[in-house]
Amino acid sequence: MKTHAVTILVGVFAANLAGAEPATDVLKETGITGGLVVHIGCGDGTLTAALHAGDGYLVQGLDTSAENVAKARKTISEKGLYGRVTARAFDGRNLPYRDNMVNLVVVSDAACRVPNEEIMRVLAPEGVAYVGGKKQVKPRPPEIDEWTHYQHDPQGTMVSRDQVVAPVRGIQWMGDPKWLRNHDFVSSMHAMVSTGTRVFYVIDEGLRNHIFLPSKWVLIARDAFNGTVLWKRSLKDWYPNNWPLKSGPGQFPRRLVAVGDKVFVTFGQTEPLTGLDAVTGKTIRTYDGTKATEEVIFDDGVLYLLVNPNRKAVDYRAEGTSYKEIGRASSGWAWAPSAPAASVVAVDAASGRTLWKHQARVAPLTLTLSDDRVFFSDGSGMVALDRKTGKPLWTSQGPAIKSVGTGGALRAVYSDGVLLMASGTRVTGLSAKDGRVLWTGSLLASSHHCPNDLFVIDGLAWSANTGTPQKNGTHLKAIDVRTGEVKKDFTAQNLPAFPMHPRCYPSRATTRYLMTNGIGTEFYRLGDTKVEIHHYVRGSCVYGVMPCNGLLYKPPDSCACYYQSKLEYFCALSPMSALGKKTAEDDRLEKGPAYNEIAGGKAQTAESDWPMYRRDAARSGACRSPMAAGLKTCWSARLGGKLTQPVVANGKAFVSSVDQQTLYALDAASGNVVWKHIAGGKIDSSPTVHGNAVLFGCADGWVYSLRAEDGVLAWRYLVAPADTQIVSCQQVESLWPVHGSVLVVRGTLYALAGRNMFFDGGMRLVRLDPKTGRKISETALDENDPRTGKNLQTLISAKVMPVANADIFSSDGQRIYMQEQNFDLEGKRLAIDPSPPRGQPEAEKGRRHLFCQTGLLDDVWFHRSYWIYGDDCGEGWGAYAGTRRSTPCGRIMAFDETRIYAFRSEPLGNMLHPRTTYTLYAADKDPAPAEPQPAEKGKKGKAKGGRAGGFEQHWQVETPGLLVNAMVLAKDRLFIAGPPDVADETKMLGYLPGADDDINRQLKAQDDAWHGKRGGLVWAVSLENGEKLAEYRLENIPVFDGMAAAEGKLFLSLANGQVVC
């Protein structure tokens, strides 16, 4: 156990570089232009803050002196930088970062005792250590590879030479967004490549609230080893957001290439090719004569382009609501040999000079290169051009292609004198010299509306039969590329958990592993007899995953399978777990100056208070005190940043500014700031007031107890198993963060540290004494079934596996809940199996409680996520929406002892016309089974009763005119808040993005409303019939679930960083 006080000095701060060598000189001398900077010996934080030279930098200062850390935090906060720039204490020898993640280490402490090998350990490849005015560069390991083209290289092999990529065990970094925009439409993550120390990708950052809200396509550059966003460029468009799922386009990921210090991309469907500086994102040149570039290959200083100047922007409009639209889109915009001719163009990348142009019909994804030739298919056969002059050399007799839908695609691969052409499972080997057909054969089926897999490794063309057939093992086949002879044909063993089709994206490979796309990401090591499954790792539709830089890059997805267990967000995954040496138990509890006062304190919260997230342990969102319908503003306080739901107790309101890592205590009567506490990481949700203490978890892996009166530290406890940090969503934080809202039940504090059970040793559930911080118990929640020691994936049932993602705890006083998972009060998991075995004791089965399959803090209105009051939920394409028919559900909910009030959107998906309607309703909390009865047809904004599926509704109001983003249940009325509903989403059939029509004007207005440009609304609603009693206007919309009620008042956190009472 440590004693913590701000006056302790550990080590000596001797020399601050801020005078003689300012930050600009340090950055200039080291050549670091962005990424993660670590400053050892941060002192008062002046140089630390100055090292933040722009938005492409994250900076963390380290010091052995707690007093210096406090000074640095104050300095950084006053400059408005805290969050992007942070400061923390360390032990003076061990750097608290996982391997290979820091771009620059600056040492200002003359007494620094950090060994050089420790500095080299945390530096990313090509990272720099700047010590004593001298720099040392960490070389890039020759064992890791880049991924410069969609199909890895100019030859289209889809095979990396990376020798480090292997089955994933750890999280290197995480980034937003958590979800792609919508499962049922075009993938909003569409292209990704990597060169040097950067990753570049194209994504639609439009709102997830509705897929037809305006797109915001951008090209983003991140640091490859820590995920820091280095720069963004807006695109005109990429592909229309109304395009149906499983329709590709499979060709368009080829519009992005990055090699060396250059990035090549088209800024829209019909735009010319643009060359960018990879470091800054600034335009170098736009290439003349390249209008509507569809494919890009770069090799040896020359760009080889497929240019179609006659191409028009896709003007698809849905004619119906069924999945027949998939075929209509894919075939209606298919390529055929009768298509107008395009051009293959060779351009000198440096000068922009056109070297040659050859006009021809070119089938998609067939453009490839050898050392001296350019190849493509014109539909009748393969064509070879002289690479230097563009002159035709030969045309082969086949293979012929009739047409290629946008949802499928071809593969053309060059390897060692042989040209392979694949259409579906049919593959042909041709001589690259003269076009002779050498052999024909077949690949194993692996595609689902995407190109079939074909990997050339050591002279063999590999394929795998993926998806449902893998329940009997993974069938693998390897063909000699020169002769067509089948050299290997066998079935590798794997767990039989393959209930459906393969993923809607191609697999990937390295020269060591095939990473197949069966249900998640399966790893087959060449020469082995087994396949290791990772159903909790999925890539994005159309694109997939990317293995390079020693890591596996997993973009966000939009799948509902395993979404209580599957790793979400944009992640870089490492083959190594970061959980090595654990922190000693004596070092996990630190006592602060207010320790004895908190330990002896007594509970003081009143019945009218709102002392924790959603007021109580059940997370009901209901208060017992009455509230008047008429509202008037008492005060407002502008804190800035993304705010949490207010907590109100003992005359104070407590709010966290999440990204600023700061907890504020406001006077509940005036809104004046009483005190603020800068923590060691994000506080992502409301604190808990217990007695005279404010308790909260933090993304630095600790639980904190502060004296409520003045914010002085009483104690903090490290729930994380070790002190190791990564970058997550543009913040430096623990690999094992703790949600802000910790749970106190029956005098015990429950906290969970971690992200997902399958990575970095899993998670830790710790029970603490809330007064003293002393540990009562600790439970490891990792990838193994505690009863058998076997991997949790052995318990997979169809599209469901055991809960593996972290969330805020709730409780009914008898059990602890995390999503669908039940725990007893000792922290033991009950009913781990997703489908409980027959005969299981009733005591171990799930109980009804409030939860969300994707987490209670998931605030983006992803169309496949919603809150549930029940005991379980469906997962997967055919089941995720079914729970709504049997139990109360909604975007947001509140409940008392007998009733639930909810705001529901429907339907949720699996349709190509998202004609969403919204309903505010009241229902029994624990509905009794009854036969469904037809409901009375209601009118817009009018209340009606009836039955929704299997539960009784007391009333419902259809299309209330308010999109409820926050809800509070008072004793005598319901309060709801959110943006105005200004778009009629039931009349979107035939929508065309960007058209000058009423649909697009409504969608633009709704997008503005969600961004707070139309202000916000608060309504008081009758509990008896749902009628609006009063309306109040807000300056901006509330943050999701950002409202509380206490002392007869409403407290709201707004999206503009303001708290209003």
N, C-alpha and C positions, 0 to 999 in steps of 0.2 A: 504493500500500500504506500502511495506517495502522499506527501503533504503539499498542497498547491497554494501558493500565495504570489501575488503579483510583484512582491518586493524581492523575491529570490533571484540572485544573479548566479548563473552557471556558465562558466567560460568567460572569455574576455573579448569584447568587441574593440578591435585595435585600429582598424583603418577603413574608412568609408571612401569608396571610389567617387562619391558624388562630386567632390571638389576637383581633384586632378584629372579624373577620367570620367566625364559625364556619360550618361547612358548612350547618347548618340555615338560617342567614340567607341564604346564597347561593342555596340551592334555593328558599326562599320568595320571594326577590326576583325570581328568574328565572322562577319558575312551572314549572320542569322537574320532572316527577313520575316519571320513569323513562327508561330508554334508555341511550345511550352518553355518558359524561361524559369530557372530556379536560382534564387539569389541567396547564397549562404552568408550569414552575418548581415541580416537586413537592417539592423540598427533601428533608426526611427522611421524607416520606410521610404525615405526620400528617393534614394536610388531605385529601390524596388518599384515604386510607382512610375518613375521615369523610364524604366525598362519596358513599360507598356507603350510601345511606340505607335500603336494603331490597333484596329479591331481584329487584326490577324494574330494578336499575341495574347497568351495567358501567362501570368507571372505569379510565382509564389515565393515569398521570402521566408527563410528559415533562420532561427536564432535559438541559442541555448538559454537565453535570458527571457523569462516571462515578462519582465518589465519592458524590454525592448519590443517584444511581440505586441504588447498592449499599445505602446507608442506607435508602432508601425501601422497597426489596424486603425488607429485614430487618424494618422496622416493620410492613409489610403482612402478611408471613408470620407474625409473632408474634401478630397479631390473628386468624389463621386465615382470612384473606380472599384469600390469593394465588390467582390464577386469575380470580376475579371482579373483583379489583382488581390491576392490574399497574403496573410502572414500567419505562421504557426511556429510552435516550439518543436524542437527535436533534440535527440540525446547527444548530438555533437559528433557521432561516428557513423550512424546508419541512416541512409537517405530513405524516406518513407514512400518509395515509388516502386512499381513493378519494373522489370527489366525493359530496356530498349524503348524508353518513352520520352525522355527529356531532350529538347533540342539544344539548349544552352545552359550550362552551369557557370555562374559567376561567383567567385569566392572573394568576399570583402573582409573576412575575419582572419587576421594574421595568426590567430591561435587555432585556426581550423584543424581539426583532428580527423577529418574524413579521409580515409585512405584513397589513393588514386584509383585503385581497382574498384572501389565502391562507386566513385564518380563515373568510371567507364561502364560499370554495370547498368546504371540507369540511363546513360546517354543512348539516344536513338542512333542508328547508323547515320553517319555524316554529321552527328551532333558534335558540339564543341564545348570543351572545358576551358574557361578563361580564369587562370590562376596567376596572381602576381604579374599581370600584364602580358602573360604569355598564353598562347592558345594551343590546345591539343585536340586533334580531330579523331573521332572514332571512325574507322573505315567501314565501308559497307561490306558485309560478308559475301564472299563469292557464292555461297550456297543458296542465297535467296535470289529470286527472279522478279522481273517486272511483269506487267500485263498491259501492253500498250494498245492493243486493238480489241474489239469485241470478242474475236476468236483467238485471242492471245497475241498473234503475230501476223505478218503479211501473208503467210502461207495458209492461214485458217486452221491450224492444227487443234486449237482449243486445249493445248497441253503446255503446261508450264514446266520449266526446268528446275523449279524450286525444290530443294532437298530438305527443307525445314518444315514445310506444311505437313501436318499429320492430324489424326483425330483430335478434336478440340477439347480442351480441359479448362481453359481460362479465358477471361474477358480482358482484352488489351485496352479497349475503349468503347464507349457508347455515345450515340448522338441521336438527336431528333431527326425525323418524327417517329413516334411510336408506331403509327399505322400509315399505310398508303391510303389514298382517298376513298377507294371503293372496290370491293371484290368484283362487282358485276360489270365493270367498265374497264377501259384501257388502263393498263398498269401505269401508275404515276411515278414509278422509278424505272427509267427506260434505257439507260446507258451508263456504263462505268468502265474506267480504265485507270491504270496506274503507271507512273514513271518516276524514277528518282525516289524522292521521299514524300510524294504527294499522291493522293487519290482524287480523281475528277469524276463527277457524275451529273446526270440530268434528272431533275425531279420536279414534280408539280407541287408547289407549296400552297396551292389554294386550300380553302377551308375544308375540313372533313365533314362539316355539318350537313352538307348535301352535295352530291357529286356535280350537279349542274351549276353550282355557284362558280363564279369566274375562275379560270385556271391562272396559275402564277408559275409558269415554267422558268426554271433557273438552272444555270450551270454553276456548280459549287466545287471549290477546291478545299480539301482537308489535308492536314498532315497525316501521312500514312500510319504513323506509329503512336500518335496520341489523339488523333481525331479533331484537333483544333481547326475550326473553320478559318481558312486563310483569306478567301475572297469569294464573292458571288458576282455573276453576271446575269442580268435578266435576258430572257429569250422572247422573241416575238410570239412564238408558239412552238409546239413540238409535234403534237398530234391531238385531235379534238377529244375533249373529255366525255363526249357522248358515245364514243366508239365502243361497241359491246365487247365483253370479255371473250377470251379464247379466239380472238380474231387478229392477234398480233398487234401491230405489224412486226413480223419477225425480222425484217430488213433494217428497220430504222436505228437499232442500237449501233449500227455501223457508221453512223454519222458523227461519231466522237472518237478521236485518236489523240494520244499524247506520247510524245517521244522526246527525251532529253529535256530541253528547256522550252519546248513549244507544245501548244494544245491546238488542235484543229477541230472545228465544230461548225455546224450550220445553225444559224439563229432562228430558223423557222422551216416549215415544210417546203417552201419554195425559195428559200434564201440561198445566196451563194456561200461558199466556204470562207470561213474567217480563221486567220491564224492569231493566236493569243500568246502573250508571254506567260509561261507556266508559273512564274514567281509572283507576278502582280495581277494577272488576269487582264491586263491592258491589251487592246487590239494592236497587232503589229501590221497586218494588212488584210484586206478583203480581196479575194482572188477574182480577177476579171474572167468572164466566160464560164463561170461555174454555177450559174443560177440553177436552183433546185438540185443540188448535189444530194444523191441518195446513198452512196457508199464511199468510204474513204480508206485508202491504204497508203501507208508511208514506208519507204525503204530507201536507204542510202541517199537521202537528200531530195528525193522525188516523191511527189504526191500522185497516186494513181486513183482517179475518181470516176465514178459512174454518175454522169450528169444528164439530167432529163429536163431541158429547158421548157418543154411543152407541158410539164406536169402542172396540174392545178391543185390547189388546196382541197383536201377531202371535204366534201359537202354532204356527208351522210346525215340523213334524218330518219329516225325510226318510224316504221309504218305500223308496227304492232307492239305488243308487250311481251310476247313469248320468246323463248330461246331460238325460235326460227330466225330471229334477227342476226344471230351469229353467222349462220350460213349465208344470209343475204348480204351481209357486210363483207365477209371473207371472199365470197365468190364475185360479188359485184365490183370489187376493187382488185380482183385477181390479175396477175400477170399472165399473158398468153403470147404464143409466138406471133400472133397477129397484132400485137401491141405496137404503137408507133416507135420508131427507132430512137434510141438514146445515144449517148456518146461515152466512149472510154477516153479519158483525157489524162495526159501526163503533164504535170506542172512542176517546175523548179520551185521548191518550197521557199528558198531564200529570196529569190528575185521576183517570184510571181509570174515568170515567163512561161507561156505555154510551149511545151516541147513538141507535142504532137496530139492529134485528135483522131479517133477512129469512130465512125458512126455505125451503129449496129443495134440489133435487138439484144438486150442483155437480161438474162433471167436473174432474179434477186438472189443474193448470197452465193453467186458462182464466180465472182471476181477473185482471182488469186494470182500469186507470182512464183516464179522460180528465179534463179540468178540472172537469166537472160531473156525471160519470156513473161508475157501477161496472158492469162487464160480467163475464159468465161464461156458460158453456154448461151447460144442464140436460140435454143429450143429444138433445133434439129440435131445438134451435136456440140461438142466442145470446140472452141476457136482458140488458136494461139497467135499472138502478135509478138513481133520483135520488141523487146523492152526498151531499146534505145530509139527506134524509129517509128514504132507503131504499125509497121507494115505486116499484113497477114502472112503467116507461115504455113498454117494448115487448118483444115476443118475436119473434124472426125465424123464418121458415119455412126451417129448416135453417141450416147443415149438420147433419145428424143423425149421431149417434155411437152405435154399437152397444155397444162395450165398450172399455176401455183397460186393458191389462195393466200390471203394475207395472214391467215391463222396458222399456216404451215410454212415450210421453207425448205430450200435445198441445202446441200453441203458440197463444197468443192475444196479439196485439200491437196496441196502439193507436198511430196516427200521423196527425196532422193531419186529423182528421175521418173517418178510415177505420179500421175494425176488421178486422184480418186474423185468420182462424181456420184453422189448419193441423192436419190429421190425417194423419200420414205425409207423403207427397208431395203430397197434395191440399190446395189452399189456396183459400179463399174471401174475397173482399173485400166488406164490408158497410158501409152508411152508419151511422156512429155516431149520427146524428140520429134515424133512424126504423127502422133494422134492415133496410132493403131490401138485397137481394143485388145488388151492383154488378157482380160478375164471378166466375167460377171459373177456376182454372188449376192448373198443376202446378209443383212445385219439383223440383229435382234431388235425387236420393237421396244423403243424407250420413250417415244415422244407422245405428248398430249397437247396438240395444237401448237407445236413448235418443232424446230429441226430435230431429226433423229440423231442420236449420239454416234460419233465416229471419232476415235482417238488413235492417232498413229504414234506408237511408242516402240522404239527399237525394231523397226521394220514390220511391226504387226499392227493391223487395224482392229481395235477393240470395240466391242459393243456389249450392252447389257440389257436384259429383259427386265424392265422396272415396273413398279406399281404392284397391283394385286398378285401377279405370279410370284412375287418375292416371298409370299407367305410359305412357299415351299422351298425357299432358298433363292439366291440370286444366280440366275443363269448367265454365264459369261462366255463370250466367243471371241477368238482372235484369228484373223486372216492374214496370211502372208501378202504384203502389198504388191510384191512382184509377180506372184504366181496365182493368187486367189485361193491357195490351199488353206484349208482350215487347220490351224496348228494347235489350237486349244478350244475345247468345248466342254464345259463342266459347270456344275452348280456348287457355289460356295454357300456355306452355312450362315444363317443369321436368325435372329429372333423372328417368329412368324407374325409380326404385327404390321400387316400390309392390307388394309381393308378397302383400298380404292385405287383409282388411276394414278399414274405418276404425276409429278409436278408439271405445271404449265411453262416450264423453262428448260433449256438444255442442261445436261450435266457438265461437269468440268473434270479436269485431270491434271496431274503432274506426272513426271516420269517415274514416280514411286507409287502414286495412289490414283485410283478412279474414285471420283466423288459423285455417286449416282443420285438421281433425282426421284427415287421411289416414293417415299412419303415425307421424308425430311432430307437429311444429307447423310448418305451412307458412305463409309470409307472401305474400299477394298484395296489392300496392299498387294501389288503385283508379286506373284509367287506364293501367296498365302492361300488358305482354304476357307477363310472366314471373312464375313463382312460385319463391320461394326456399325450399328444404326444410331442415328441421332435425330429422332423424330421431333425433337424440340428445337431444331435449327432448320429454318426454311428461308429461301431467297425470295426475291420479288418475281411476280409473274413476268413473262417475256424474257427478263434478263437472267435471273438466277443468282449464283454466288460467284466470288472471285478469289482464287487461291494465288497469292503472291506475297512478296515481302516477308515470307515466313509465317504469314497469317491467313486466315480465311475471313473474307469480308462478306458479311451477311446483311444485305439491305433490309429495310422494313418490308413487311408483307401485309396481306389483308385477309388471311385465312382464319376461319373459326374453329378448325380442328385443333385440339390440344391447347386452347388459348387460356387455360388456367395454368399451363405448364410450359408452353413454348416461349423461348426467348424472343422478346420483341425489341423494337428500336433498330437503328442502324448500328451494327456491332462489328468490331474487328476481334477475331477469336484466336487465341494462342493454343499451341499444342501442350503448353505447360500450365499447370495450376500455380497460382502465386502464393498459395498457402504453404509456407515452409515452417519456419520457427514461429511458434505462437507466443504471444505476449504472456509473460509470467503473471500469475494471479495476483501477486502482491503489487504489481504495477498497474492493475486495471482500475482500482479505486483511488481517486484523488480527492482529498478533502480541501474545501475552501474556507475562507474566513467566517462564513455564516453557518458552518456545519452544526455546531451545538445548538444554535437557535432553531434550526429546522428540525433536528432530531427531537427536540422537546416541544414542538409546536402542536397545536390542536386544530381540527377541522373547523373552518369558519364560513364555508360557502352557504349561501341562503337558498331557499326554495325558488326564489325568483332569479337566481343566477344561471348562467350558461357556462359551466366550469370546464368544459372539454369539447372536443370535436363532436358536433351534432348533439351536444348537451349531456348525453349519458352514455353508459357503457354499451347499451344496445344500439346506439347511433340512431336514435329515433327522430331527431330533428324536431322534437316537441318540447314545449315548456308548459309548466303548470299554471302560470300566472295569466290573468286576463290582459288583453291588449285592445286599445281603442281602434276603431276603423279609421278615424280621422288622423292623419299624420302631418307633422310639420318638422322642418329641419331644426335640430337642436345645435348641431355643430358639424363641421367637417375638418378633416386633417389630411394633408397631402404628404404621404410617406414615400411614394415612388416604388417602382418595381412591381412584380407580381405578388399580390397579397393573398394570405390565407383567410379562411373563415375566422371572424373575431371570436374570442373567448372572453366572457365577462364574469367577473367575480370580485367581491369585496371592494366594489367601487372603482375597479380598473378594467380596461379593455386591453386584451393582449392580441397582437397581430404580428405575424412574421412577414417580412419582405423576403421572399424565397431566394431569389437570385442574388440579393445583397447580403444574404446570410445574417440577417439582423432581426432580433426580436424586439418589438416595441411594447412598452406599457404606457397606455394612455389613461388620463383621468376620464372616467366614464361620464362625468357630468359636463366637462368642458372640452374634451378632445385634446388637451395639452399633453405633450410628451412628458411623462414622469421620469422614465429612464429607458435606455436601450442597451441591448447586449449583442455584441458582434461575436458570433459563434465560429466554429472551425469548419463549417460547411453549411449547405442549404438546410433550412428547417422547412420541410415541404408541406406541412399541415399544422393545424392548431395545437398549441401546447395544452397541457392538463394542469388545472389548478387543484392542488391537494393540500388541505390545511393551509399553512402559510408559505407554501412552496409552489413554484411554477416548474413543472416537469416537462421535458421535451426530448425527443430523439433528434439526432442530427446526422447529416450525410457524412460527417467525419468518423462515424462509427460509434460515437459516444452517446450516452443518455446524461442529460444535465438536470440539476436541481438548483434553482435560483431562489433567493429570498424574494417573495412577491413584493415586499415593501420597496426595495431599492435595486433589485437585480443583481445583488452580490452573490457570488458562487457559494453554494453550500457543499455540493459534491458533484462529481461526474464519474461515470463508470464506462469503461470500454467494453461494449457488447461485441464488437467485431473481434474475431479471434486473433488478429494481428494488425499492426499499423502499416498498411500498404495502400497506396492511393493510385487512382487512374484519373483520366479525364472523362467525365460523363456530362453530356449536354452542356458543353462549354464551361464546366466547373471542375476544379480539382477536388476530388472527394474520395472517401474510402471505397475499396472494393466491396465492402460490406456496410452500406449505409443503413441508418435506422430512420424509419418514418417519424416525422415530428410528433404525431399524435400517439403517445404511448397510452397504455390501458392500465387503470388501477381498479382492481376488483378484490373485495374482501381484504383490504389492507396489503395487497401484493401488486407490485408493478410488473407488467409484462411488456417486453420489448423484443423485437426481432431485428437482427442484423444480417444483411445479405440481399442478393438480387434473384438468384435462381439456384435450386438445389443441385443442378448438374454441373455447376462451374465453381472453380476455386474453393473446393471443399464444402460447398453448399452454404447453409445459413445457420445461425445460432439463435435459439429461443432462450432468453434469460429471464428468470424471475428475480426481482430485487425487492428489498425492503425500501419503500419510498421515503422513509424518514432518514435512514442511515446510508443508503446506497449499497449495502452489503448484499452479496449474492446469496440467493436461496437455492437456486438450481440452474443448470444449463443443459439444454438439449440440442444435439447436433441434428440438423435436418439436411441430409445430403442425398446423393443419387442412389443410395442403397436402402432396400427395405430393411428396417431394423429387426424384423422378425426372422428373416432368412439370410440377410447379407447380400441378396441378389439385386441387380440393377432394377430400379423402379420401372423401367420399360418392360420388364417381364410381366407387369400387371396391366399393360395396355389392353383395353377393351374397345375394339372398333376405333373410333376417333377420339377417345378419351383416355387419359392417363392420370396417375395421381397428381394432385395439386403440387406444383413446384415453384410458383412465383410468389414473391413477397407481397403483402398488403397490410393495411391497417387492421388491427384486431378489433373485434367486438365481443360482447358477452351478454348472456342472460342471467348471469350470476351462478349458473350451474356448469356452463361450458365456455370455452374460448373458441372464437370462430375466425378463420382467415379464408376468404372466399368460400368455397364449398366445404373446406376441411374443418373438421371438428377436433378440438383438443379437450382433455379434461383439465381441471384446475391445477394439476401438477405439471402440465406442459406435454403430456403424452398424446400422440396422434391417435385418433379413433377412426376406424373404418378407412384405412389407407387406400384400399382397393376402390377404383372408380365405380365399379359395379359390385356391390357387396355380395359375397357368396351366400347362397341359400342357407338358411339355418343360423345365420349370424345373430347373436343376441341383440334384442331390441335396444339395449343400453348403448350399443356401439353404433347404431345407425344415426344418420344425420338428423338434426333438429332444425325447425324453421327459424330463420334469422335474416337480417338484411345483408345482402352482399352483391358484388358485381363481379362477373367472370373475368374482367380485365382490370379490376382494381377500383376502389371507391374514389381514387383521385384521378381516374381517367376522365379528362374534362373536354375532349374534342368532339363529342357526339359521333364517334365512329358508328357507322350504320349497323354493325353487328354486335354492339355492346349495349347493355342496359342493366339497370338495377333490378334485383329480384328480392321478394320476401318469400322465402321457401327453404327447402332443404337440399336441393340439387338443381342442376341446369343441364340443358342439352349442349352438345358441342359437335361441330362438323356441319357440312353443307345442309344436310337434311334435318338437322335436329336443333341447331342453335336458337332458332326462333320459337321452337315449340313450347318452351316453358311458359310463355306469355298466355297460353290458352288454359293453363291449369292453376295459376297463382298470380296474385297482383305483381305487376312489373311496371317499370317506367324509366324515363330518362333521369328523373329525380323523384324522391318519395319522402314522406314523413308519416309517422303513425303514433297512436296512443295505445291504450290497453285493448281496444276493441276494433278500431278502424284504421285503414290505410288510405292516405291521400296521395295521388300520383299523377304525373304528367307523362303520357304515353305517346310515342310516335309509331305509326304503322303504315304500311308493312315495312319490315326491316331490310329486305333484300331478296336475293334470288329472283330478280326480275329486272327487265331492261327498260322499264318505265317507272322510275321511283316516284310515284304519285303519292307522296307522303301526306298523311293527315295527322292532326294532333288532337289529343283528348285529355282534358282534366277530369279526374273521376274520384269517387270515394267507394271503397269496398270493405268487406269484412276482413279483418286482419288474418283470421284463421277460418277461411271459408269452408262450410260443410259441403260435402259432395251433393250434387243435385243434377237433374237432367237439364241440359241446355234448352232455353226457350228463346223464341225470336224476340229481339229487342224492338222497342218502339222507335220508329224513325224520327230522328231529331233534326233540328235546323241549326244552321251555323250560329254559334254563340249561345245556344239555348240548352238548358239542362234536360236530361231524360234519364230514366232508369233502365234496368234490364240485366241480362247476364252476358258476361264476356267469357266465352269458353266454359270453364267449370266453376266459376265463382260469381257470387252475386254482387252487382254494383248498385249502390244506393242512389247514385246520380252520376251523370257524366255531362260534360260540356264539350261539344265538338268545335274545333277550330276557334279557340277562345280569343285569338287576336294577339296573344302574348306567348312568346317562346320561353317557357319556364326554365330558367337557368339556376334559380335559387328558390328554396321553399322552407317555410317555418310554420309549424302548427302551434298556435297559441291555444289557451284554454277555451276560448269562445269563437275563434275564427281562424281561417287559414290565410297566410300571406305568401304571395308568389311574386317573383321578380324576373326580369329578363328583357331582351330586346323586343320591339314590336314585330309581329308577324305580318310582313307586307307583300309576300309572294304567294300566289295560289299554286301550290306544287302539284295539284291534281290535274293541271292543264298544261303539262310539259311535253306531251306527245308531239313529236316532230321538231323538238328543240334542235337548233343548230347554233353552236357557240359563235358568238360575235355578230350574229345577224341583227339587223336593225329592225327589231320587232318588240312587241309588248312583253314576250317571255323574257328576253334578255334584259329589258329595262327593269322588270320585276326582280330578276335574279341579282342585278347590280345593286338595286335598292336593298335587297335582303343582305347582300354581302356587306354593304355599308352599315346596316343595322348591327350585324354581328361584330363589326369593328368599332361599335360605339358611336358612329357618326350621326345616328338619329336619337341618341340618348337612350335612357332605360326607363322601364316602367315598374312600379310596385302596385299590386292590387291587394286589397282586402276582400276575401271571398267568404261567403256564408258556408258554414259547415252543414247546414241542413239541405241546401239545394244547389250549391255551387255558384250562385249568382254573385256578380261583382257588387260589392258594397261601397268601395271607394277606390280611387286611382291617384297615384302620386308619381310625378316625373322625376327622373334622375339625370344628372349630368352625363353619365355614362352607364354602361351595362354592368351588372355585378359579375365578379368572377364566379366560376362554376361553384355552386354550393357555398356561396360567400355571404350568407345572411344568418344572423343570430338574433334572439329575442331575450331581453333581460331587463329587469327593473321597469317593466311596462314600456320599453322602447325597442325599436329595431336598430340593429347595427349591421351595416353593409360594407363589404370590401368591393371596390369598383375596379374595373379593368384599367383605369387610368392611374392607378396607384393611390387612390383616395379612399379614406374611411369616412363614412357618413353615419350619423346618428339622427 
